[in-house]
Amino acid sequence: MDRRLLKLQVALLAIGTAFSWFTLVVDYRRFFAAGGAVFELSGCAVANPLATPCFYGALAFLTAFVWAIAVLRSAPEAAKQRQRGLRWLLSAATVFAWGNFAYEVYRFSQPQASASAFSCPKEEAVVHPLMTPCFYGALIYLSALVVSMLVLRARASRA
């Protein structure tokens, strides 16, 4: 496999991981400032980040990042199989992220949209979907998926 593409894949997922966990830390700070407790899922003015799609997107970024490092360090024979698994994870995460973004667009297009526990900026008024972390996370996932497909295509063309 082309090592440059593998390194690009790791770099994209590192950026996505850093972005998503930074967003999650900011969300948790806001949640704790509003009086929330770690596993309190209801009864707080601000939604617990554990109950939002942003948390699961951050977990998927971290998993994909670790997986991409494993692919980079693997022997060429094992790397192809691991890369296929990573591509499936990135495909699922991309669909999840763009589905979230579609939900944000839907909420934004409603005449009297209101904040929801499932929105990315939870306690604030609904903002333009292009300004949400969900949109940027979806773009990073899509970029990583494209690179993952290019890695497999490069591998197939060499065989």
Rosetta blueprint (number, residue, H / E / L):
1 M L
2 D L
3 R H
4 R H
5 L H
6 L H
7 K H
8 L H
9 Q H
10 V H
11 A H
12 L H
13 L H
14 A H
15 I H
16 G H
17 T H
18 A H
19 F H
20 S H
21 W H
22 F H
23 T H
24 L H
25 V H
26 V H
27 D H
28 Y H
29 R H
30 R H
31 F H
32 F H
33 A H
34 A L
35 G L
36 G L
37 A L
38 V L
39 F L
40 E L
41 L L
42 S L
43 G L
44 C L
45 A L
46 V L
47 A L
48 N L
49 P H
50 L H
51 A H
52 T L
53 P H
54 C H
55 F H
56 Y H
57 G H
58 A H
59 L H
60 A H
61 F H
62 L H
63 T H
64 A H
65 F H
66 V H
67 W H
68 A H
69 I H
70 A H
71 V H
72 L H
73 R H
74 S L
75 A L
76 P H
77 E H
78 A H
79 A H
80 K H
81 Q H
82 R H
83 Q H
84 R H
85 G H
86 L H
87 R H
88 W H
89 L H
90 L H
91 S H
92 A H
93 A H
94 T H
95 V H
96 F H
97 A H
98 W H
99 G H
100 N H
101 F H
102 A H
103 Y H
104 E H
105 V H
106 Y H
107 R H
108 F H
109 S H
110 Q L
111 P L
112 Q L
113 A L
114 S L
115 A L
116 S L
117 A L
118 F L
119 S L
120 C L
121 P L
122 K L
123 E L
124 E L
125 A L
126 V L
127 V L
128 H L
129 P H
130 L H
131 M H
132 T L
133 P H
134 C H
135 F H
136 Y H
137 G H
138 A H
139 L H
140 I H
141 Y H
142 L H
143 S H
144 A H
145 L H
146 V H
147 V H
148 S H
149 M H
150 L H
151 V H
152 L H
153 R H
154 A H
155 R H
156 A H
157 S H
158 R H
159 A L
